[in-house]
């Protein structure tokens, strides 16, 4: 799950903060997920495209059943 959190952080920064800027880029190493309970820090993985698709499918599934919950 930590890699998913870091991947989503990378996506948000990429879309919201650097969208209109030619000079700014998002660095995977700086998109961190910190788990204080397990004393773990992970950065966004280099292979994030497939992970983003899986996260998107999960969001679609949640959206589909949300009203029935």
CNS distance restraints for C-alpha pairs under 8 A (distance, minus, plus):
assign (resid   1 and name CA) (resid   5 and name CA) 6.36 0.50 0.50
assign (resid   2 and name CA) (resid   6 and name CA) 6.26 0.50 0.50
assign (resid   2 and name CA) (resid  33 and name CA) 5.61 0.50 0.50
assign (resid   2 and name CA) (resid  34 and name CA) 7.55 0.50 0.50
assign (resid   2 and name CA) (resid  35 and name CA) 7.54 0.50 0.50
assign (resid   2 and name CA) (resid  42 and name CA) 6.63 0.50 0.50
assign (resid   3 and name CA) (resid   7 and name CA) 5.98 0.50 0.50
assign (resid   3 and name CA) (resid  33 and name CA) 7.16 0.50 0.50
assign (resid   3 and name CA) (resid  42 and name CA) 6.67 0.50 0.50
assign (resid   3 and name CA) (resid  43 and name CA) 7.02 0.50 0.50
assign (resid   3 and name CA) (resid  44 and name CA) 5.83 0.50 0.50
assign (resid   3 and name CA) (resid  45 and name CA) 6.66 0.50 0.50
assign (resid   4 and name CA) (resid   8 and name CA) 6.11 0.50 0.50
assign (resid   4 and name CA) (resid  44 and name CA) 7.79 0.50 0.50
assign (resid   4 and name CA) (resid  51 and name CA) 7.16 0.50 0.50
assign (resid   4 and name CA) (resid  55 and name CA) 7.47 0.50 0.50
assign (resid   5 and name CA) (resid   9 and name CA) 6.18 0.50 0.50
assign (resid   5 and name CA) (resid  33 and name CA) 6.04 0.50 0.50
assign (resid   5 and name CA) (resid  44 and name CA) 8.00 0.50 0.50
assign (resid   6 and name CA) (resid  10 and name CA) 6.18 0.50 0.50
assign (resid   6 and name CA) (resid  31 and name CA) 5.49 0.50 0.50
assign (resid   6 and name CA) (resid  32 and name CA) 5.30 0.50 0.50
assign (resid   6 and name CA) (resid  33 and name CA) 5.10 0.50 0.50
assign (resid   6 and name CA) (resid  42 and name CA) 7.29 0.50 0.50
assign (resid   6 and name CA) (resid  43 and name CA) 5.91 0.50 0.50
assign (resid   6 and name CA) (resid  44 and name CA) 4.59 0.50 0.50
assign (resid   6 and name CA) (resid  45 and name CA) 7.83 0.50 0.50
assign (resid   7 and name CA) (resid  11 and name CA) 6.28 0.50 0.50
assign (resid   7 and name CA) (resid  31 and name CA) 7.50 0.50 0.50
assign (resid   7 and name CA) (resid  44 and name CA) 5.00 0.50 0.50
assign (resid   7 and name CA) (resid  45 and name CA) 7.00 0.50 0.50
assign (resid   7 and name CA) (resid  48 and name CA) 6.39 0.50 0.50
assign (resid   7 and name CA) (resid  51 and name CA) 7.56 0.50 0.50
assign (resid   7 and name CA) (resid  52 and name CA) 7.12 0.50 0.50
assign (resid   8 and name CA) (resid  12 and name CA) 6.19 0.50 0.50
assign (resid   8 and name CA) (resid  52 and name CA) 7.56 0.50 0.50
assign (resid   9 and name CA) (resid  13 and name CA) 6.18 0.50 0.50
assign (resid   9 and name CA) (resid  31 and name CA) 6.13 0.50 0.50
assign (resid   9 and name CA) (resid  32 and name CA) 7.81 0.50 0.50
assign (resid  10 and name CA) (resid  14 and name CA) 5.98 0.50 0.50
assign (resid  10 and name CA) (resid  26 and name CA) 6.88 0.50 0.50
assign (resid  10 and name CA) (resid  27 and name CA) 7.81 0.50 0.50
assign (resid  10 and name CA) (resid  28 and name CA) 6.68 0.50 0.50
assign (resid  10 and name CA) (resid  31 and name CA) 5.66 0.50 0.50
assign (resid  10 and name CA) (resid  44 and name CA) 6.87 0.50 0.50
assign (resid  11 and name CA) (resid  15 and name CA) 6.03 0.50 0.50
assign (resid  12 and name CA) (resid  16 and name CA) 5.74 0.50 0.50
assign (resid  12 and name CA) (resid  17 and name CA) 7.61 0.50 0.50
assign (resid  13 and name CA) (resid  17 and name CA) 5.10 0.50 0.50
assign (resid  13 and name CA) (resid  18 and name CA) 6.68 0.50 0.50
assign (resid  13 and name CA) (resid  26 and name CA) 6.73 0.50 0.50
assign (resid  14 and name CA) (resid  18 and name CA) 5.40 0.50 0.50
assign (resid  14 and name CA) (resid  19 and name CA) 6.42 0.50 0.50
assign (resid  14 and name CA) (resid  25 and name CA) 7.29 0.50 0.50
assign (resid  14 and name CA) (resid  26 and name CA) 5.87 0.50 0.50
assign (resid  15 and name CA) (resid  19 and name CA) 5.31 0.50 0.50
assign (resid  18 and name CA) (resid  22 and name CA) 7.67 0.50 0.50
assign (resid  18 and name CA) (resid  24 and name CA) 5.65 0.50 0.50
assign (resid  18 and name CA) (resid  25 and name CA) 6.16 0.50 0.50
assign (resid  18 and name CA) (resid  26 and name CA) 7.31 0.50 0.50
assign (resid  26 and name CA) (resid  30 and name CA) 7.90 0.50 0.50
assign (resid  27 and name CA) (resid  31 and name CA) 6.86 0.50 0.50
assign (resid  28 and name CA) (resid  43 and name CA) 6.36 0.50 0.50
assign (resid  28 and name CA) (resid  44 and name CA) 5.14 0.50 0.50
assign (resid  28 and name CA) (resid  45 and name CA) 6.88 0.50 0.50
assign (resid  28 and name CA) (resid  46 and name CA) 6.98 0.50 0.50
assign (resid  29 and name CA) (resid  43 and name CA) 5.28 0.50 0.50
assign (resid  29 and name CA) (resid  44 and name CA) 6.51 0.50 0.50
assign (resid  30 and name CA) (resid  43 and name CA) 6.60 0.50 0.50
assign (resid  30 and name CA) (resid  44 and name CA) 7.92 0.50 0.50
assign (resid  31 and name CA) (resid  43 and name CA) 5.42 0.50 0.50
assign (resid  31 and name CA) (resid  44 and name CA) 5.64 0.50 0.50
assign (resid  32 and name CA) (resid  41 and name CA) 6.64 0.50 0.50
assign (resid  32 and name CA) (resid  42 and name CA) 5.59 0.50 0.50
assign (resid  32 and name CA) (resid  43 and name CA) 4.39 0.50 0.50
assign (resid  32 and name CA) (resid  44 and name CA) 6.44 0.50 0.50
assign (resid  33 and name CA) (resid  41 and name CA) 5.75 0.50 0.50
assign (resid  33 and name CA) (resid  42 and name CA) 5.36 0.50 0.50
assign (resid  33 and name CA) (resid  43 and name CA) 6.27 0.50 0.50
assign (resid  33 and name CA) (resid  44 and name CA) 7.86 0.50 0.50
assign (resid  34 and name CA) (resid  39 and name CA) 7.70 0.50 0.50
assign (resid  34 and name CA) (resid  40 and name CA) 5.96 0.50 0.50
assign (resid  34 and name CA) (resid  41 and name CA) 4.57 0.50 0.50
assign (resid  34 and name CA) (resid  42 and name CA) 6.67 0.50 0.50
assign (resid  35 and name CA) (resid  39 and name CA) 5.77 0.50 0.50
assign (resid  35 and name CA) (resid  40 and name CA) 5.10 0.50 0.50
assign (resid  35 and name CA) (resid  41 and name CA) 6.26 0.50 0.50
assign (resid  36 and name CA) (resid  40 and name CA) 6.58 0.50 0.50
assign (resid  44 and name CA) (resid  48 and name CA) 7.40 0.50 0.50
assign (resid  47 and name CA) (resid  51 and name CA) 7.41 0.50 0.50
assign (resid  48 and name CA) (resid  52 and name CA) 6.01 0.50 0.50
assign (resid  49 and name CA) (resid  53 and name CA) 6.46 0.50 0.50
assign (resid  50 and name CA) (resid  54 and name CA) 6.37 0.50 0.50
assign (resid  51 and name CA) (resid  55 and name CA) 6.18 0.50 0.50
assign (resid  52 and name CA) (resid  56 and name CA) 6.05 0.50 0.50
assign (resid  53 and name CA) (resid  57 and name CA) 6.22 0.50 0.50
assign (resid  54 and name CA) (resid  58 and name CA) 6.29 0.50 0.50
assign (resid  55 and name CA) (resid  59 and name CA) 6.20 0.50 0.50
assign (resid  56 and name CA) (resid  60 and name CA) 6.16 0.50 0.50
assign (resid  57 and name CA) (resid  61 and name CA) 6.22 0.50 0.50
assign (resid  58 and name CA) (resid  62 and name CA) 6.24 0.50 0.50
assign (resid  59 and name CA) (resid  63 and name CA) 6.06 0.50 0.50
assign (resid  60 and name CA) (resid  64 and name CA) 6.10 0.50 0.50
assign (resid  61 and name CA) (resid  65 and name CA) 6.50 0.50 0.50
assign (resid  62 and name CA) (resid  66 and name CA) 5.68 0.50 0.50
assign (resid  63 and name CA) (resid  67 and name CA) 7.90 0.50 0.50
assign (resid  65 and name CA) (resid  69 and name CA) 6.80 0.50 0.50
